[in-house]
Amino acid sequence: MKRAHFDDFNLDCQDVADPYVLQEGASNWVEILNLDTDEFIVSGTFQCTLVHEGCGDTLFITDGRFDYDWAN
């Protein structure tokens, strides 16, 4: 299972060492929209469903966007 780094400290049952995981079978995807190898920047969009099995909590990210500068 893939791990995500999201912590909801409002949940009494969640421990920092017990992260959310991608829900298998969900429509989880990443689309690279820009890859600039001169400026070392990648950007795109994503969608995923994350679950915390210990708490029974589910997060739905439907319009995720990212920009990442891998040189810094």
N, C-alpha and C positions, 0 to 999 in steps of 0.2 A: 504494500500500500504506500502511496505517496503521502508525504507529510506537508502540512501547511503551517505557517507561522502566524496564527491568529489566536489571541487570548482574550476571553471575555471575563474580566474579573468580577462581574456582577453575578456570575454563576457560582454558588457556594460549592458545587461539586467539582469544579474544574481546578486542576493542578497545572502549574506552568509547565511541568515536565510531561503532561498528557495532552498533546495538541490535537487539533482537528485533522481529519484525513479526507481525501477525495472520496466521494461516494462512487463505488464501482457501478457501472451500468448507466450512470448519468451522462448527460451531454456536456462533458468537460472538454474544452478545446482552447487553443492559443493560435492566433493568427498574426504573423509578422507582417506589418504594413510598411515599415521602413527599416532598412539596414544600411547605415552609413559607415562604411569601413574606413573612411578618411577621418571622420570625427569620432569614431568609436561609439556610436549611438544606435540602439535598436529600439523600435517602438511598435506597438500593436494593440490588439484587443484580446479579451479572453472571457470565457464563461465557465463557471464551475459550481458544483454543489459540494459543500463541506459538511461533514458530520462529526459530532463529538459523541461517540458511543457511550461513554460513561455518564453523560448528562442527558442524552437524548435530544440534544440541540442540533438544528440544521441551519446552515447559512446558504442562501442562494445568491450568487453573484452573476448578474445577467448582462451587465454593460461595463465590464471591467476594461480599463485602459492602462497601459504602462509606457514609460520612457525610461530607458536604462543606459547610462554612460559607463561602459565596461572598462574605460581607461582610468577612472578615478575611484 
